């Protein structure tokens, strides 16, 4: 009679281990800006995971517990989906919403599976450390062979740049350092076969797990500095100081000195980047103040940044370090701006609850997640699939092992819940696959602005309404076809999901072609206000005034261009300044406001 339970025990543990390995393998797949093939596999895989978890639950007759963290996940997701359902903000957010739903389904499918699997935390610990080593080796190979995924960087791993890539190394290091302290003096090998030579057998028998972990940590530590990621250094430093806090008091003055020097060095090395992110955050918060409780709406962060920049420009704030952003570089700030105080409080409560459970269940995993949370305050790891998978696996395991239970769910309710989530997952899988295929089709026509592709653009528009690059190409194609009203409609959609001033510039060009000069002037001025360290909007405004015969306004704008301190100097900026200089020279007017043009 004990054979069947023992068989079920073996099956469920091996099944859980296999699923974890498959999910970890997905974190090694190439990461794309919007949709990758791995995301399609994951969306389809959640349905399978729900079915497997339900079957194992019936076989083991275990009643899964619904924890505090589960409740917070459910409430937050209901709030998130409700805001989108009621069209809060009206921003296009199909891609972000689908990504979030897949993560939500993955979490509860793993909760169901881990709840009956009885799996050890060391499975996840080993996978994260091994993943960090794999990424480190892949980075070294890229440096040697020149196969980086970005032409400007030597190594990027499976990511598009070394910033998010460094988070995997940082996380592996944090978990590895904590695991070395937790594992103690445990031996790797207990007994050795007699066929193994004596000296080798002695060496292997004396090998401890911490020695293996030390080698893994060294591999990742050697590669991490090559990424030049300040966020990774900060995340790892904070966690390392906490892990070795017993030694902190003895060396506190040296630590303070090193931290002070490192902070100054990190800032000076990439001062423009640091100042630019501060401007992004300040601009987003400026717009958020209009609706602090519920936020601007999901998908509206970039639009909030653009509007905030325009207001800051009107107030005379120095925006010379600003740049066009596609990310918030701070997950808490993004949540606050898009979902308001209500959404931010739910997110923080969820994070605190999950981290408390994780601290009680497994310290190495806790430190790994802590480093990733710190990293997310300066970057965007939670926008990327690998880190979503790792976080969901870790939290789902923690809640299954030591989460604070609210009540137990019966087998019938569990099956009904699994069935409902599986049905939802099937629908989501179809939408994810549709989005992935649309991205693939757009890649074929990307950059082509010929009117022959207009019908193709219209077919893709319902699925690609939140793709700023697609909307700009589409608007430009309509401009080429002289369909200016249609072009402006598409470009207006682009301003809702992008902070790029070129959407306003192209809108101004359309109005100029339609001889609606007042609207063209407004569009050019808005483009300059959104990004006042760019010369091109002013140049287009100068040409507009020249075409209208508004000589005084044309000359004043030419003076502004001639004295402009652009963020990046190029042949194009030199040519625009040269044209402005000739307009000034031909005007033979006195320089207004005491400004002296310089060539």
C-alpha positions, -999 to +999 in steps of 0.1 A: +000+000+000+030+023+005+041+018-031+016+042-047+023+072-023+061+067-027+056+066-065+035+098-064+062+115-042+089+106-067+068+117-097+058+151-082+094+160-072+109+150-106+081+168-124+087+200-104+124+198-110+119+193-147+096+223-149+121+245-130+149+235-154+127+242-184+117+276-170+154+284-163+163+275-199+137+301-210+157+327-192+187+320-215+167+327-247+174+360-266+155+389-250+138+413-274+123+447-270+087+436-272+080+399-280+104+370-281+096+334-290+103+324-254+073+345-243+050+325-267+063+292-252+057+306-217+022+317-224+013+283-238+032+265-210+012+281-183-019+262-195+001+229-193+015+238-158-021+244-145-031+210-158-001+193-143-006+210-109-043+201-108-036+164-116-008+162-090-031+178-065-058+153-071-033+124-068-018+136-035-052+148-021-035+179-006-054+211-001-033+241-011-032+270+012-042+305+001-016+329+017-015+366+024+008+371-006-016+352-028-044+376-016-023+406-024-014+393-058-051+388-066-062+422-052-034+440-070-041+423-103-078+430-100-070+467-094-046+467-123-070+450-147-099+471-135-080+503-143-074+492-178-109+478-182-124+512-173-099+529-197-081+547-170-059+572-189-068+558-223-032+548-231-025+519-254-010+491-232-018+458-249+018+445-247+023+454-211-011+440-201-005+406-218+030+404-202+014+410-168-014+384-173+011+357-183+031+364-152-001+363-131-010+329-146+025+316-142+025+325-105-007+306-097+002+277-118+035+273-100+018+279-066-004+250-075+025+228-086+049+237-057+021+232-032+021+195-039+057+190-050+076+193-017+107+207-034+139+219-017+149+255-020+184+244-031+170+235-065+163+271-071+195+283-055+216+260-077+196+271-108+202+308-102+239+304-095+243+281-125+224+306-146+247+334-135+278+313-144+262+305-178+257+342-185+292+350-174+307+324-197+285+336-225+297+372-219+333+362-221+327+343-253+311+374-268+341+395-259+365+370-275+344+363-306+329+398-310+293+384-311+277+409-287+241+417-294+249+455-294+275+470-316+287+495-289+293+470-262+316+440-259+292+418-239+255+417-235+247+380-228+213+371-241+201+407-235+203+438-258+227+457-237+250+451-207+227+470-182+200+443-177+225+416-184+245+426-153+215+419-131+218+382-137+255+382-126+246+404-096+218+381-086+239+350-090+266+366-069+242+376-041+227+341-039+262+325-041+277+346-013+247+339+010+247+302+001+284+299+010+275+310+046+244+288+048+259+256+036+287+253+061+312+225+058+291+200+039+310+176+017+303+172-020+311+135-019+303+110+009+320+078-002+342+072-033+343+041-055+374+019-050+383+024-087+391+061-081+429+066-074+439+073-038+451+109-042+421+119-063+397+102-040+412+120-010+409+154-028+373+148-038+363+135-004+377+167+012+359+190-013+331+210+003+301+226-014+314+261-003+345+254-025+323+248-055+302+279-047+334+300-043+345+290-078+311+299-092+311+333-074+346+340-087+335+333-123+306+358-120+327+384-100+354+385-127+329+393-155+306+417-136+330+448-137+331+445-175+294+455-177+300+489-160+266+487-144+263+510-115+229+496-105+244+461-103+274+473-081+250+491-058+227+461-054+255+437-048+273+461-024+242+466-002+235+428+000+271+420+007+273+445+035+242+430+051+255+394+047+289+403+063+274+428+087+292+411+116+325+423+102+312+458+093+319+475+126+356+466+125+361+480+090+333+506+090+356+536+083+373+518+054+339+508+041+326+544+043+356+557+024+353+531-003+316+538-007+321+575-009+348+573-035+328+547-055+297+569-054+315+599-067+333+578-094+301+561-105+284+595-109+313+612-127+318+583-151+282+585-164+272+619-152+250+626-182+231+594-178+226+599-141+213+635-146+191+623-175+174+598-153+168+623-125+151+646-151+130+617-163+118+609-128+112+646-120+092+651-152+070+620-146+062+631-111+053+666-123+025+651-144+016+625-118+006+653-094-025+659-115-039+625-105-019+613-075-043+587-062-050+566-093-021+577-115-021+587-151-031+552-163-013+520-174+010+526-203+011+563-198+046+568-182+064+580-214+035+604-222+037+617-186+075+623-190+069+643-222+042+664-206+063+669-175+093+680-196+072+706-214+060+720-181+095+721-167+108+738-198+082+765-193+094+770-157+130+774-169+144+742-156+177+731-171+170+700-193+202+699-212+209+663-200+175+650-209+170+622-234+142+603-250+132+573-227+115+540-232+117+530-196+112+544-162+145+531-147+126+528-114+098+502-109+084+519-079+082+553-096+066+537-127+040+520-105+033+553-087+030+574-118+008+549-137-013+534-109-011+562-083-008+559-046-034+531-045-014+509-069+019+517-053+007+508-018-006+474-031+027+468-049+048+477-018+026+455+004+029+426-020+067+430-021+070+432+017+048+402+023+067+381-003+101+391+011+091+383+047+081+348+036+112+344+016+134+356+045+119+329+067+121+302+040+155+306+024+181+333+031+201+329-001+170+334-023+160+363-001+193+381-007+191+374-045+156+390-047+168+419-024+196+427-048+172+426-078+148+449-060+176+474-054+187+470-090+151+478-101+153+512-085+178+522-112+169+500-141+141+479-156+146+442-148+109+436-143+102+446-179+123+416-190+112+380-192+142+362-175+138+382-143+100+378-142+104+340-144+130+339-117+110+362-093+078+343-099+095+309-093+111+321-062+080+337-047+058+309-056+081+284-040+084+306-009+046+309-005+042+271-010+068+264+017+063+290+044+037+316+034+013+328+060-019+308+052-053+325+053-073+294+045-071+261+027-087+255-007-106+223-013-100+199-041-131+209-060-124+246-057-088+240-067-099+221-099-124+249-107-098+276-102-073+257-123-098+252-150-108+288-151-072+300-152-064+274-179-093+287-200-080+323-195-045+311-203-056+296-236-072+329-247-041+348-236-018+324-255-038+332-287-033+369-281+004+366-273+010+345-304-009+371-325+013+399-311+045+379-317+035+372-353+025+409-358+059+420-346+076+395-370+055+409-399+063+445-390+100+436-389+098+429-427+084+464-435+101+483-407+117+515-420+098+515-453+076+546-457+063+538-492+025+542-496+025+506-510+027+493-474-001+514-460-026+486-461-002+463-443+002+490-416-035+493-412-038+455-408-012+455-380-025+486-363-050+470-339-022+448-325+006+473-327-012+504-313+014+506-284+045+502-306+060+537-309+084+527-337+056+512-357+033+542-353+061+566-364+068+545-395+031+543-403+027+581-398+056+588-421+042+564-448+009+583-447+028+616-449+046+603-480+012+595-495+000+630-487-027+617-464-019+643-438-050+640-416-046+602-414-009+607-406-016+631-378-042+606-363-016+579-362+011+603-348-013+614-321-015+578-310+023+577-310+025+606-286+004+585-261+031+558-258+063+577-265+082+607-253+100+612-287+095+649-299+098+637-335+061+627-334+053+664-329+078+675-356+062+652-382+028+664-371+040+700-377+053+690-411+018+677-420+001+708-409+026+729-428+019+709-460-019+716-454-010+753-449-024+752-414+005+773-402-008+781-367-012+744-358+022+737-374+038+763-352+021+748-321+034+713-330+070+725-335+069+745-302+055+715-284+083+693-299+110+717-286+093+720-252+093+682-248+130+680-256+146+715-254+181+702-260+173+692-296+179+717-324+157+702-351+123+715-338+136+750-337+151+746-372+117+735-386+101+764-368+125+788-385+118+774-419+080+778-412+084+814-403+105+820-434+078+804-456+051+826-440+072+857-445+074+864-408+108+879-410+112+891-374+101+857-359+124+839-384+154+860-374+148+856-337+145+819-341+177+819-362+195+837-334+183+810-310+197+783-333+230+801-338+235+803-300+221+769-293+243+745-272+232+711-285+236+679-265+253+661-294+272+679-322+269+664-357+271+674-394+233+679-393+235+704-364+264+722-380+244+725-412+213+738-394+234+764-376+250+774-409+217+780-425+205+800-394+237+821-397+230+830-433+195+841-425+209+863-397+235+877-421+209+885-448+185+901-424+210+929-414+191+934-381+203+941-346+207+910-325+177+909-300+181+907-263+218+912-265+225+877-280+256+874-302+255+846-327+285+824-330+294+801-359 
